[in-house]
Amino acid sequence: MNKYGLLLTGVLGLASYQASAISIVFDYSYDSSGFFADAQRRSLLEAAGTALGSRLQDNLGAITSDSVNSFDVSFSNPGTGASTSINNYSIVENTLVIYTGGRDLGSTLGVGGYGGYSASGYSSFFDTLNRGQTGVDATPPTDFAPWGGSISFNTTANWYFDSDLSTDADIVGNDFYSVALHELGHVLGLGTADSWNTWVNNTDGSFIGNNSLLAFGGAVPLNSGLSHWAENTMSTVNGVAQEAAMDPNLTTGTRKFFTELDYAALRDTGWEVSAVPVPAAVWLFASGLLGLLHFGRSKRK
């Protein structure tokens, strides 16, 4: 066990954690490069989905296309970067689907964002598109309820795929698990959702969501794009100081997980976040600075 005194429990390799309210399911059908042909890589990504999904307690309604009502989704193809659409899509309740793959991203380690959509049908069908989260349609928006989105990882990066998440020792290269958590944060709306923008103070470039103010002790500085915390923004996990997961950088050879500030921002974006994780997640954090992370934004139509 490392210095944080935390153990990984649960089983890696599950696409979702059945005891959690939100199941994060990964779809590899657009992984044209074969980046996720290795089962260990899939296990690590799915473990990251479990870690975050196990804290989300929302009740997301289903969206069901039929012969009259059509829900057409769009997202960035993780294998090519091109905009991709699937017509007459359906999503089951309490589930997010994330299309995942790899491609050459240059100096960027990962890109991620929530998916867009267009719809046609009866007005009652349109009432289901907010997935039961009325704050999505508020002015300004106070909630977020995507169907899912996409994430792509850099196929040319020097990755470290850890077979033992109970320790952060001997990390060599860019820690894949840390980047996966960061990009999942963008799919969940951090830096991307309209409800995130509700709490952005454009005057001084800070984030002023009530939960984040409390966790940070004041307005949280943002980077120039207003989509990440400012570099070197610090928070804590179990009382241990750590650089926040949603700042834009990761130091080679280190690991970062979600801090209290990152979870506070999820609450401000509209997610119901449990105070204590169910026993399948591990919260090991390490500070970091290198290996720029970017996010891809996919807007609703």
N, C-alpha and C positions, 0 to 999 in steps of 0.2 A: 504494500500500500504506500502511496506517495505522501508527501508532506501535507496534503489537504485532508488526509484521513477519510477519503471517500472510496467506496467500492462500487464497481459496476455490477448491477444485478439485472436479472432478466436474460432474455435470449436474443442475440444478434441474428439478423437475417430475416426478421419478420417485416413485411411491408407495412404493417400497422400494428398498433398495440391495442388489443381488443378490450382491455379494461379502461381505456381512456375514452373521453367523449368524442374526440376528433381522430379519425383514422387518416393518416397521410399515406397515400398509395402512390408508388412510383411506377411509371410506365416506360419501358425501355425500347418500345417499338420504333422510335426515331433515332436510336443510337447507331447510326450508319457507320461510325468509325469503329465500333466494337469496344469502346472504352470500358463498358460495363460487362464485357464478356467474362471477366474475372469475378467469381462469386464473392470474394473478399471485399471487393469494391462495392458491390451491391449491398453487402451486409453492413458496411460502415455507413453508407448513405441511409439505409433503412433504420439503422440505429439512431442517426441524427433525427430522422422523422419521428421516431418513437420518443426521443427525448423531449421534443417540443410538443408533439401531439398529446403526450401524457399530462401536460399542464393546461391544455385548452379544454374548457368545460362548456363551451357553447352548444346550443342545439341548432344545427344547420338543417333546414328543410331540404327535401329532395326537389330536383327539377327534372320533369319527365316529358320528353318529346313524344308526340303521337301523330296520327294522321292529320290533325288540324293544327296543333300547337308545335312550333319548331323552335328549338334552342340550338343556335349554331355558334360554336366556340372558335376562337382564334388564339394563337400563341406563336412564340418564336420557336421555330424548329431547332431543337438542341443540336442536331447534327450539321445543320447548314446555316442557321441564322435567319433563314427566310420565313416570312409570315406564312403560317399554315392554318387551315381551317378544317373543322369536322362538322358536318351538318347533322341535324336531328340528334343532338347529343343528349344524353341523360346522365344525371349524377345522383347517387343515392344519398340519403340523409347522413349527416355527421361525417362526411367524407370529403377529402380534397384529393384530386388526381394531379400529379405533377409529371409532365413528360420530361425525360432526362436523357442526356447523352453527352458526347464530347466532340470538340473540334478545336482547331488551332485558334487561340484567342490572343496570340502575341504575348505581351507582357502581363495580361490580365489572367488571374487564376480562375475566376468563375463569373458567370452572369446569370441572373435569375429575376423573375418577375411574375406577377399574376396574369392570368389570361383575360382576354376580352371576349365579348359575345355580341350577337345580334339575335333578335327574336321576332316571331310573328305568331299570332293566334288570338284567342279570346282574352279579354281584359283580366279575367280570373287567373289565366295562366301567367300574365305579366306580374300579378301579385305574388307569385312564387319566386320570382327572380332574385329578390333580396334574401331568400333562404330563411325567412322569418325574422330577420334582423331589421326592424323598422328604422333604426338610426342610419342605415345606409342611405335612405331617401330624405333624411333631415337636411335642413339648411341652417348652418353648415353640417356636413356629414359627421356623425359621431360613432359610426360602426362600420364594419367591413366584413363581407361575406362572399369571397370568391368561390368559383367552382374548382379552382386549382391554377395551374400555370406551367412554367417550364424552367429548367435549369440546365446550363451547359458548363462543362468543366474543360479546362485547357489540356488538350492531349499532349502538348509539348512541355508542360511544366515538370519540374523535378518534384514529384509527389512522394509523400510518406503515408503509406497505408498501414495503420497500426492494427495488429492482431490482438492487442490487449489494452482496452480503453481504461483499465483500472490504474494505469500509470502513465505519466507523461514523460518518462525518462527516455533518453537516447533517441529523441526525434531527429531525423535527418531529412532535410528538405522542407517542403511546404506541407503542413499537416492537412490532409484531405478532410478529416472530420471537422476541423475548425472552419474551413471554407464552406463545407456543406451546411453547417449551422447558419453561417452568415447569409448564404444565398436563400436558404429557407426563410430567414427573417424577411427578406425582400418579397418573397411570394406571399408571406403573411401580412404584407402591407407596410413594413417598416421602411420609410423612405420612398414609398411608391403609392400608397393609398390616398384617396381624397381625405379620409379621416385623419391620416398623418398630417396632411397639409393644413387641416383645421387648426392644429396646434403649433404651426411654424410661425414665429414672429419674424416677418421679412425685414423689419426695421433694423434689428441687430443680428439676424441670422441665428436665432436660438429656438429651442423647442420648449414650449411652456405647458405641455400637458400636465394635469394635476398630479397624476401618479409619478411622472418623471420628476416634477419639481420636488416632490417629497423624497424620492429616492436619491436625488442628486444634491438636494439642499439648495436649489435655486434653478434658474433657467439653464438649460443644457446647451452648450455651444455646438453648432453644427458646422460641417465642412462647407466649402463654397457652393456646392451643388444642392445643399439643404436636404440631402438624401442619406447622410450618415452623421453620426456624432463626429465632432472635430477629432483630429488625430490626438492620440494620447489621452482621450477621455477615460477617466478611471471610475470604477464602481467596486462592488464587492460581491463575493459569493460565500455564503456561510461566514461572513465577517472577515474574509480574507480579501485584501485589496487586489484587484485585477483590472487590466484594461478591458473596456467594454467590447463585446463581440461585434457590435454594429458600428465601430469606427472603421475607417476604410483600409486599414493595413494589418498585415500579419507578419510577424518576424519569423524568418526562416529558422526552423528548429524549435519552435514553441507551439503551444496549443492554447486556444481560447474557446471557452464555452459561454453560454448566455449568463450575464450578470443580473443582479437585481435591477439595474437601470434598464437593461434590454427587456426584461419581463414587464417592467413598469410601462415602457413604451408600447408593448403589445396591449396592455390594458387601456392606455390612452387611445390607441387605434380602434378599440372596440371589442377586443377579445376578453372573454372571461377566463382569467388565469388563476389556477389553484395556488394557494399559498405554499403547499407542500407537494412535491412531485410524488407520483405513484412509484413504487419500487421497481422501475425498469430503467430509470434515467440515472445518469451520473453527472455530477456538476464539478468537473475538474477544469480549472482555468489557468492559463499562463499568459503573461503579457506579450505584446507583439508589436512589431513595426515594419514590415517589408513585405513585398509581394502584393501589389495593389489589387484590391477587389473592386469590381464594378457591379452594377446591377442593370438588368434590362427591363425596361418599363413596357408593359403591354396594356394599353388603355381599353376600357369598355367602349363599345360602339354605341 
